Amino acid sequence: MADQIDIAHERIEQQLAESLSQRVRYKGKSARRCADCGEPIPDVRRRSVPGVQTCVICQEVRERAARERR
């Protein structure tokens, strides 16, 4: 019989799996300018996130909005 700790652990594992599956996965060529605000995307971000289309600030806004819709 599962105790409360086992149940809590299962719930955490499910939430983690859901969060990881909803992560944005970029592919392809990175944009030089943000698709949302038009500001330049730093080379470090472009190299570390292949296919990135938004700057860090705009991506945070997108992710926050997605979380609020859930």
mmCIF file as gemmi writes it, N, C-alpha and C atoms, coordinates in Angstrom:
data_model
loop_
_atom_site.group_PDB
_atom_site.id
_atom_site.type_symbol
_atom_site.label_atom_id
_atom_site.label_alt_id
_atom_site.label_comp_id
_atom_site.label_asym_id
_atom_site.label_entity_id
_atom_site.label_seq_id
_atom_site.pdbx_PDB_ins_code
_atom_site.Cartn_x
_atom_site.Cartn_y
_atom_site.Cartn_z
_atom_site.occupancy
_atom_site.B_iso_or_equiv
_atom_site.pdbx_formal_charge
_atom_site.auth_seq_id
_atom_site.auth_asym_id
_atom_site.pdbx_PDB_model_num
ATOM 1 N N . MET Axp A 1 ? 0.846 -1.183 0 1 0 ? 1 A 1
ATOM 2 C CA . MET Axp A 1 ? 0 0 0 1 0 ? 1 A 1
ATOM 3 C C . MET Axp A 1 ? 0.893 1.248 0 1 0 ? 1 A 1
ATOM 4 N N . ALA Axp A 2 ? 0.559 2.185 -0.858 1 0 ? 2 A 1
ATOM 5 C CA . ALA Axp A 2 ? 1.358 3.407 -0.981 1 0 ? 2 A 1
ATOM 6 C C . ALA Axp A 2 ? 1.062 4.352 0.178 1 0 ? 2 A 1
ATOM 7 N N . ASP Axp A 3 ? 2.124 4.901 0.734 1 0 ? 3 A 1
ATOM 8 C CA . ASP Axp A 3 ? 1.922 5.886 1.785 1 0 ? 3 A 1
ATOM 9 C C . ASP Axp A 3 ? 1.965 7.291 1.181 1 0 ? 3 A 1
ATOM 10 N N . GLN Axp A 4 ? 1.828 8.311 1.997 1 0 ? 4 A 1
ATOM 11 C CA . GLN Axp A 4 ? 1.761 9.684 1.516 1 0 ? 4 A 1
ATOM 12 C C . GLN Axp A 4 ? 3.042 10.119 0.802 1 0 ? 4 A 1
ATOM 13 N N . ILE Axp A 5 ? 4.159 9.638 1.267 1 0 ? 5 A 1
ATOM 14 C CA . ILE Axp A 5 ? 5.429 9.991 0.626 1 0 ? 5 A 1
ATOM 15 C C . ILE Axp A 5 ? 5.492 9.415 -0.778 1 0 ? 5 A 1
ATOM 16 N N . ASP Axp A 6 ? 5.067 8.171 -0.947 1 0 ? 6 A 1
ATOM 17 C CA . ASP Axp A 6 ? 5.053 7.563 -2.277 1 0 ? 6 A 1
ATOM 18 C C . ASP Axp A 6 ? 4.112 8.317 -3.214 1 0 ? 6 A 1
ATOM 19 N N . ILE Axp A 7 ? 2.964 8.688 -2.725 1 0 ? 7 A 1
ATOM 20 C CA . ILE Axp A 7 ? 1.979 9.423 -3.529 1 0 ? 7 A 1
ATOM 21 C C . ILE Axp A 7 ? 2.542 10.788 -3.931 1 0 ? 7 A 1
ATOM 22 N N . ALA Axp A 8 ? 3.169 11.47 -2.975 1 0 ? 8 A 1
ATOM 23 C CA . ALA Axp A 8 ? 3.764 12.776 -3.268 1 0 ? 8 A 1
ATOM 24 C C . ALA Axp A 8 ? 4.882 12.636 -4.285 1 0 ? 8 A 1
ATOM 25 N N . HIS Axp A 9 ? 5.689 11.602 -4.152 1 0 ? 9 A 1
ATOM 26 C CA . HIS Axp A 9 ? 6.784 11.373 -5.096 1 0 ? 9 A 1
ATOM 27 C C . HIS Axp A 9 ? 6.242 11.13 -6.502 1 0 ? 9 A 1
ATOM 28 N N . GLU Axp A 10 ? 5.204 10.341 -6.624 1 0 ? 10 A 1
ATOM 29 C CA . GLU Axp A 10 ? 4.589 10.083 -7.931 1 0 ? 10 A 1
ATOM 30 C C . GLU Axp A 10 ? 4.065 11.374 -8.545 1 0 ? 10 A 1
ATOM 31 N N . ARG Axp A 11 ? 3.446 12.203 -7.738 1 0 ? 11 A 1
ATOM 32 C CA . ARG Axp A 11 ? 2.891 13.467 -8.226 1 0 ? 11 A 1
ATOM 33 C C . ARG Axp A 11 ? 4.016 14.386 -8.723 1 0 ? 11 A 1
ATOM 34 N N . ILE Axp A 12 ? 5.107 14.44 -7.989 1 0 ? 12 A 1
ATOM 35 C CA . ILE Axp A 12 ? 6.255 15.259 -8.399 1 0 ? 12 A 1
ATOM 36 C C . ILE Axp A 12 ? 6.83 14.742 -9.715 1 0 ? 12 A 1
ATOM 37 N N . GLU Axp A 13 ? 6.969 13.439 -9.836 1 0 ? 13 A 1
ATOM 38 C CA . GLU Axp A 13 ? 7.486 12.847 -11.068 1 0 ? 13 A 1
ATOM 39 C C . GLU Axp A 13 ? 6.581 13.171 -12.253 1 0 ? 13 A 1
ATOM 40 N N . GLN Axp A 14 ? 5.257 13.119 -12.053 1 0 ? 14 A 1
ATOM 41 C CA . GLN Axp A 14 ? 4.317 13.437 -13.123 1 0 ? 14 A 1
ATOM 42 C C . GLN Axp A 14 ? 4.429 14.909 -13.532 1 0 ? 14 A 1
ATOM 43 N N . GLN Axp A 15 ? 4.55 15.79 -12.555 1 0 ? 15 A 1
ATOM 44 C CA . GLN Axp A 15 ? 4.669 17.22 -12.855 1 0 ? 15 A 1
ATOM 45 C C . GLN Axp A 15 ? 5.976 17.516 -13.596 1 0 ? 15 A 1
ATOM 46 N N . LEU Axp A 16 ? 7.043 16.875 -13.188 1 0 ? 16 A 1
ATOM 47 C CA . LEU Axp A 16 ? 8.324 17.063 -13.851 1 0 ? 16 A 1
ATOM 48 C C . LEU Axp A 16 ? 8.252 16.58 -15.296 1 0 ? 16 A 1
ATOM 49 N N . ALA Axp A 17 ? 7.686 15.417 -15.503 1 0 ? 17 A 1
ATOM 50 C CA . ALA Axp A 17 ? 7.564 14.879 -16.858 1 0 ? 17 A 1
ATOM 51 C C . ALA Axp A 17 ? 6.714 15.805 -17.727 1 0 ? 17 A 1
ATOM 52 N N . GLU Axp A 18 ? 5.635 16.331 -17.177 1 0 ? 18 A 1
ATOM 53 C CA . GLU Axp A 18 ? 4.78 17.255 -17.922 1 0 ? 18 A 1
ATOM 54 C C . GLU Axp A 18 ? 5.53 18.535 -18.27 1 0 ? 18 A 1
ATOM 55 N N . SER Axp A 19 ? 6.262 19.079 -17.315 1 0 ? 19 A 1
ATOM 56 C CA . SER Axp A 19 ? 7.024 20.31 -17.562 1 0 ? 19 A 1
ATOM 57 C C . SER Axp A 19 ? 8.081 20.096 -18.639 1 0 ? 19 A 1
ATOM 58 N N . LEU Axp A 20 ? 8.773 18.991 -18.568 1 0 ? 20 A 1
ATOM 59 C CA . LEU Axp A 20 ? 9.814 18.711 -19.558 1 0 ? 20 A 1
ATOM 60 C C . LEU Axp A 20 ? 9.219 18.492 -20.946 1 0 ? 20 A 1
ATOM 61 N N . SER Axp A 21 ? 8.057 17.88 -21.022 1 0 ? 21 A 1
ATOM 62 C CA . SER Axp A 21 ? 7.447 17.63 -22.328 1 0 ? 21 A 1
ATOM 63 C C . SER Axp A 21 ? 6.942 18.914 -22.962 1 0 ? 21 A 1
ATOM 64 N N . GLN Axp A 22 ? 6.654 19.929 -22.165 1 0 ? 22 A 1
ATOM 65 C CA . GLN Axp A 22 ? 6.138 21.185 -22.693 1 0 ? 22 A 1
ATOM 66 C C . GLN Axp A 22 ? 7.23 22.201 -22.989 1 0 ? 22 A 1
ATOM 67 N N . ARG Axp A 23 ? 8.46 21.843 -22.692 1 0 ? 23 A 1
ATOM 68 C CA . ARG Axp A 23 ? 9.576 22.742 -22.983 1 0 ? 23 A 1
ATOM 69 C C . ARG Axp A 23 ? 9.685 23.011 -24.465 1 0 ? 23 A 1
ATOM 70 N N . VAL Axp A 24 ? 10.043 24.207 -24.795 1 0 ? 24 A 1
ATOM 71 C CA . VAL Axp A 24 ? 10.216 24.581 -26.196 1 0 ? 24 A 1
ATOM 72 C C . VAL Axp A 24 ? 11.508 23.954 -26.701 1 0 ? 24 A 1
ATOM 73 N N . ARG Axp A 25 ? 11.407 23.281 -27.82 1 0 ? 25 A 1
ATOM 74 C CA . ARG Axp A 25 ? 12.589 22.68 -28.428 1 0 ? 25 A 1
ATOM 75 C C . ARG Axp A 25 ? 12.803 23.339 -29.776 1 0 ? 25 A 1
ATOM 76 N N . TYR Axp A 26 ? 13.893 24.007 -29.892 1 0 ? 26 A 1
ATOM 77 C CA . TYR Axp A 26 ? 14.194 24.723 -31.127 1 0 ? 26 A 1
ATOM 78 C C . TYR Axp A 26 ? 15.022 23.853 -32.052 1 0 ? 26 A 1
ATOM 79 N N . LYS Axp A 27 ? 14.804 24.042 -33.322 1 0 ? 27 A 1
ATOM 80 C CA . LYS Axp A 27 ? 15.603 23.374 -34.339 1 0 ? 27 A 1
ATOM 81 C C . LYS Axp A 27 ? 15.802 24.364 -35.468 1 0 ? 27 A 1
ATOM 82 N N . GLY Axp A 28 ? 16.811 24.149 -36.24 1 0 ? 28 A 1
ATOM 83 C CA . GLY Axp A 28 ? 17.028 24.992 -37.401 1 0 ? 28 A 1
ATOM 84 C C . GLY Axp A 28 ? 17.922 26.179 -37.111 1 0 ? 28 A 1
ATOM 85 N N . LYS Axp A 29 ? 17.833 27.158 -37.979 1 0 ? 29 A 1
ATOM 86 C CA . LYS Axp A 29 ? 18.695 28.323 -37.925 1 0 ? 29 A 1
ATOM 87 C C . LYS Axp A 29 ? 18.146 29.356 -36.937 1 0 ? 29 A 1
ATOM 88 N N . SER Axp A 30 ? 19.024 29.887 -36.108 1 0 ? 30 A 1
ATOM 89 C CA . SER Axp A 30 ? 18.634 30.911 -35.135 1 0 ? 30 A 1
ATOM 90 C C . SER Axp A 30 ? 18.434 32.253 -35.832 1 0 ? 30 A 1
ATOM 91 N N . ALA Axp A 31 ? 17.453 32.994 -35.351 1 0 ? 31 A 1
ATOM 92 C CA . ALA Axp A 31 ? 17.203 34.333 -35.876 1 0 ? 31 A 1
ATOM 93 C C . ALA Axp A 31 ? 18.234 35.305 -35.307 1 0 ? 31 A 1
ATOM 94 N N . ARG Axp A 32 ? 18.53 36.335 -36.034 1 0 ? 32 A 1
ATOM 95 C CA . ARG Axp A 32 ? 19.438 37.374 -35.542 1 0 ? 32 A 1
ATOM 96 C C . ARG Axp A 32 ? 18.688 38.405 -34.716 1 0 ? 32 A 1
ATOM 97 N N . ARG Axp A 33 ? 17.4 38.572 -35.011 1 0 ? 33 A 1
ATOM 98 C CA . ARG Axp A 33 ? 16.562 39.528 -34.277 1 0 ? 33 A 1
ATOM 99 C C . ARG Axp A 33 ? 15.343 38.799 -33.727 1 0 ? 33 A 1
ATOM 100 N N . CYS Axp A 34 ? 14.884 39.265 -32.576 1 0 ? 34 A 1
ATOM 101 C CA . CYS Axp A 34 ? 13.743 38.664 -31.899 1 0 ? 34 A 1
ATOM 102 C C . CYS Axp A 34 ? 12.481 38.783 -32.758 1 0 ? 34 A 1
ATOM 103 N N . ALA Axp A 35 ? 11.749 37.704 -32.876 1 0 ? 35 A 1
ATOM 104 C CA . ALA Axp A 35 ? 10.515 37.689 -33.653 1 0 ? 35 A 1
ATOM 105 C C . ALA Axp A 35 ? 9.428 38.547 -33.014 1 0 ? 35 A 1
ATOM 106 N N . ASP Axp A 36 ? 9.513 38.787 -31.711 1 0 ? 36 A 1
ATOM 107 C CA . ASP Axp A 36 ? 8.482 39.552 -31.014 1 0 ? 36 A 1
ATOM 108 C C . ASP Axp A 36 ? 8.799 41.039 -30.922 1 0 ? 36 A 1
ATOM 109 N N . CYS Axp A 37 ? 10.011 41.38 -30.503 1 0 ? 37 A 1
ATOM 110 C CA . CYS Axp A 37 ? 10.335 42.791 -30.246 1 0 ? 37 A 1
ATOM 111 C C . CYS Axp A 37 ? 11.307 43.387 -31.262 1 0 ? 37 A 1
ATOM 112 N N . GLY Axp A 38 ? 11.965 42.556 -32.05 1 0 ? 38 A 1
ATOM 113 C CA . GLY Axp A 38 ? 12.886 43.053 -33.062 1 0 ? 38 A 1
ATOM 114 C C . GLY Axp A 38 ? 14.285 43.379 -32.57 1 0 ? 38 A 1
ATOM 115 N N . GLU Axp A 39 ? 14.532 43.223 -31.28 1 0 ? 39 A 1
ATOM 116 C CA . GLU Axp A 39 ? 15.867 43.487 -30.733 1 0 ? 39 A 1
ATOM 117 C C . GLU Axp A 39 ? 16.83 42.379 -31.157 1 0 ? 39 A 1
ATOM 118 N N . PRO Axp A 40 ? 18.116 42.693 -31.264 1 0 ? 40 A 1
ATOM 119 C CA . PRO Axp A 40 ? 19.102 41.66 -31.617 1 0 ? 40 A 1
ATOM 120 C C . PRO Axp A 40 ? 19.157 40.55 -30.556 1 0 ? 40 A 1
ATOM 121 N N . ILE Axp A 41 ? 19.31 39.324 -31.015 1 0 ? 41 A 1
ATOM 122 C CA . ILE Axp A 41 ? 19.486 38.19 -30.112 1 0 ? 41 A 1
ATOM 123 C C . ILE Axp A 41 ? 20.989 37.993 -29.947 1 0 ? 41 A 1
ATOM 124 N N . PRO Axp A 42 ? 21.495 38.014 -28.712 1 0 ? 42 A 1
ATOM 125 C CA . PRO Axp A 42 ? 22.941 37.872 -28.499 1 0 ? 42 A 1
ATOM 126 C C . PRO Axp A 42 ? 23.488 36.569 -29.083 1 0 ? 42 A 1
ATOM 127 N N . ASP Axp A 43 ? 24.725 36.645 -29.605 1 0 ? 43 A 1
ATOM 128 C CA . ASP Axp A 43 ? 25.361 35.474 -30.211 1 0 ? 43 A 1
ATOM 129 C C . ASP Axp A 43 ? 25.434 34.298 -29.249 1 0 ? 43 A 1
ATOM 130 N N . VAL Axp A 44 ? 25.662 34.561 -27.976 1 0 ? 44 A 1
ATOM 131 C CA . VAL Axp A 44 ? 25.751 33.478 -26.99 1 0 ? 44 A 1
ATOM 132 C C . VAL Axp A 44 ? 24.433 32.699 -26.947 1 0 ? 44 A 1
ATOM 133 N N . ARG Axp A 45 ? 23.322 33.409 -26.947 1 0 ? 45 A 1
ATOM 134 C CA . ARG Axp A 45 ? 22.007 32.746 -26.932 1 0 ? 45 A 1
ATOM 135 C C . ARG Axp A 45 ? 21.78 31.993 -28.241 1 0 ? 45 A 1
ATOM 136 N N . ARG Axp A 46 ? 22.152 32.607 -29.344 1 0 ? 46 A 1
ATOM 137 C CA . ARG Axp A 46 ? 21.952 31.976 -30.646 1 0 ? 46 A 1
ATOM 138 C C . ARG Axp A 46 ? 22.746 30.683 -30.772 1 0 ? 46 A 1
ATOM 139 N N . ARG Axp A 47 ? 23.94 30.647 -30.193 1 0 ? 47 A 1
ATOM 140 C CA . ARG Axp A 47 ? 24.764 29.428 -30.249 1 0 ? 47 A 1
ATOM 141 C C . ARG Axp A 47 ? 24.275 28.372 -29.268 1 0 ? 47 A 1
ATOM 142 N N . SER Axp A 48 ? 23.81 28.789 -28.107 1 0 ? 48 A 1
ATOM 143 C CA . SER Axp A 48 ? 23.442 27.817 -27.076 1 0 ? 48 A 1
ATOM 144 C C . SER Axp A 48 ? 22.04 27.248 -27.279 1 0 ? 48 A 1
ATOM 145 N N . VAL Axp A 49 ? 21.174 27.949 -28.024 1 0 ? 49 A 1
ATOM 146 C CA . VAL Axp A 49 ? 19.813 27.479 -28.265 1 0 ? 49 A 1
ATOM 147 C C . VAL Axp A 49 ? 19.582 27.467 -29.783 1 0 ? 49 A 1
ATOM 148 N N . PRO Axp A 50 ? 19.988 26.413 -30.471 1 0 ? 50 A 1
ATOM 149 C CA . PRO Axp A 50 ? 19.846 26.361 -31.925 1 0 ? 50 A 1
ATOM 150 C C . PRO Axp A 50 ? 18.396 26.571 -32.364 1 0 ? 50 A 1
ATOM 151 N N . GLY Axp A 51 ? 18.203 27.463 -33.314 1 0 ? 51 A 1
ATOM 152 C CA . GLY Axp A 51 ? 16.872 27.721 -33.836 1 0 ? 51 A 1
ATOM 153 C C . GLY Axp A 51 ? 16.078 28.745 -33.041 1 0 ? 51 A 1
ATOM 154 N N . VAL Axp A 52 ? 16.697 29.389 -32.083 1 0 ? 52 A 1
ATOM 155 C CA . VAL Axp A 52 ? 15.989 30.346 -31.234 1 0 ? 52 A 1
ATOM 156 C C . VAL Axp A 52 ? 15.432 31.48 -32.094 1 0 ? 52 A 1
ATOM 157 N N . GLN Axp A 53 ? 14.23 31.941 -31.738 1 0 ? 53 A 1
ATOM 158 C CA . GLN Axp A 53 ? 13.563 32.992 -32.494 1 0 ? 53 A 1
ATOM 159 C C . GLN Axp A 53 ? 13.252 34.226 -31.657 1 0 ? 53 A 1
ATOM 160 N N . THR Axp A 54 ? 13.445 34.134 -30.35 1 0 ? 54 A 1
ATOM 161 C CA . THR Axp A 54 ? 13.11 35.252 -29.466 1 0 ? 54 A 1
ATOM 162 C C . THR Axp A 54 ? 14.252 35.547 -28.499 1 0 ? 54 A 1
ATOM 163 N N . CYS Axp A 55 ? 14.279 36.789 -28.014 1 0 ? 55 A 1
ATOM 164 C CA . CYS Axp A 55 ? 15.25 37.162 -26.984 1 0 ? 55 A 1
ATOM 165 C C . CYS Axp A 55 ? 14.795 36.558 -25.65 1 0 ? 55 A 1
ATOM 166 N N . VAL Axp A 56 ? 15.639 36.623 -24.664 1 0 ? 56 A 1
ATOM 167 C CA . VAL Axp A 56 ? 15.338 36.021 -23.359 1 0 ? 56 A 1
ATOM 168 C C . VAL Axp A 56 ? 14.084 36.646 -22.752 1 0 ? 56 A 1
ATOM 169 N N . ILE Axp A 57 ? 13.985 37.962 -22.798 1 0 ? 57 A 1
ATOM 170 C CA . ILE Axp A 57 ? 12.841 38.639 -22.175 1 0 ? 57 A 1
ATOM 171 C C . ILE Axp A 57 ? 11.533 38.222 -22.835 1 0 ? 57 A 1
ATOM 172 N N . CYS Axp A 58 ? 11.49 38.237 -24.151 1 0 ? 58 A 1
ATOM 173 C CA . CYS Axp A 58 ? 10.26 37.853 -24.846 1 0 ? 58 A 1
ATOM 174 C C . CYS Axp A 58 ? 9.922 36.375 -24.624 1 0 ? 58 A 1
ATOM 175 N N . GLN Axp A 59 ? 10.933 35.515 -24.545 1 0 ? 59 A 1
ATOM 176 C CA . GLN Axp A 59 ? 10.675 34.106 -24.278 1 0 ? 59 A 1
ATOM 177 C C . GLN Axp A 59 ? 10.089 33.922 -22.891 1 0 ? 59 A 1
ATOM 178 N N . GLU Axp A 60 ? 10.585 34.687 -21.914 1 0 ? 60 A 1
ATOM 179 C CA . GLU Axp A 60 ? 10.027 34.614 -20.564 1 0 ? 60 A 1
ATOM 180 C C . GLU Axp A 60 ? 8.569 35.044 -20.563 1 0 ? 60 A 1
ATOM 181 N N . VAL Axp A 61 ? 8.241 36.088 -21.315 1 0 ? 61 A 1
ATOM 182 C CA . VAL Axp A 61 ? 6.852 36.556 -21.41 1 0 ? 61 A 1
ATOM 183 C C . VAL Axp A 61 ? 5.98 35.458 -22.012 1 0 ? 61 A 1
ATOM 184 N N . ARG Axp A 62 ? 6.457 34.824 -23.076 1 0 ? 62 A 1
ATOM 185 C CA . ARG Axp A 62 ? 5.701 33.728 -23.703 1 0 ? 62 A 1
ATOM 186 C C . ARG Axp A 62 ? 5.464 32.579 -22.728 1 0 ? 62 A 1
ATOM 187 N N . GLU Axp A 63 ? 6.515 32.19 -22.003 1 0 ? 63 A 1
ATOM 188 C CA . GLU Axp A 63 ? 6.387 31.065 -21.073 1 0 ? 63 A 1
ATOM 189 C C . GLU Axp A 63 ? 5.469 31.407 -19.911 1 0 ? 63 A 1
ATOM 190 N N . ARG Axp A 64 ? 5.544 32.634 -19.409 1 0 ? 64 A 1
ATOM 191 C CA . ARG Axp A 64 ? 4.664 33.056 -18.323 1 0 ? 64 A 1
ATOM 192 C C . ARG Axp A 64 ? 3.203 33.019 -18.781 1 0 ? 64 A 1
ATOM 193 N N . ALA Axp A 65 ? 2.94 33.497 -19.988 1 0 ? 65 A 1
ATOM 194 C CA . ALA Axp A 65 ? 1.577 33.491 -20.527 1 0 ? 65 A 1
ATOM 195 C C . ALA Axp A 65 ? 1.065 32.068 -20.693 1 0 ? 65 A 1
ATOM 196 N N . ALA Axp A 66 ? 1.933 31.16 -21.144 1 0 ? 66 A 1
ATOM 197 C CA . ALA Axp A 66 ? 1.543 29.765 -21.306 1 0 ? 66 A 1
ATOM 198 C C . ALA Axp A 66 ? 1.203 29.131 -19.962 1 0 ? 66 A 1
ATOM 199 N N . ARG Axp A 67 ? 1.988 29.455 -18.929 1 0 ? 67 A 1
ATOM 200 C CA . ARG Axp A 67 ? 1.692 28.908 -17.598 1 0 ? 67 A 1
ATOM 201 C C . ARG Axp A 67 ? 0.372 29.433 -17.066 1 0 ? 67 A 1
ATOM 202 N N . GLU Axp A 68 ? 0.082 30.688 -17.324 1 0 ? 68 A 1
ATOM 203 C CA . GLU Axp A 68 ? -1.163 31.291 -16.829 1 0 ? 68 A 1
ATOM 204 C C . GLU Axp A 68 ? -2.381 30.712 -17.523 1 0 ? 68 A 1
ATOM 205 N N . ARG Axp A 69 ? -2.228 30.259 -18.766 1 0 ? 69 A 1
ATOM 206 C CA . ARG Axp A 69 ? -3.355 29.672 -19.496 1 0 ? 69 A 1
ATOM 207 C C . ARG Axp A 69 ? -3.722 28.302 -18.962 1 0 ? 69 A 1
ATOM 208 N N . ARG Axp A 70 ? -2.793 27.648 -18.289 1 0 ? 70 A 1
ATOM 209 C CA . ARG Axp A 70 ? -3.066 26.289 -17.78 1 0 ? 70 A 1
ATOM 210 C C . ARG Axp A 70 ? -3.965 26.297 -16.616 1 0 ? 70 A 1
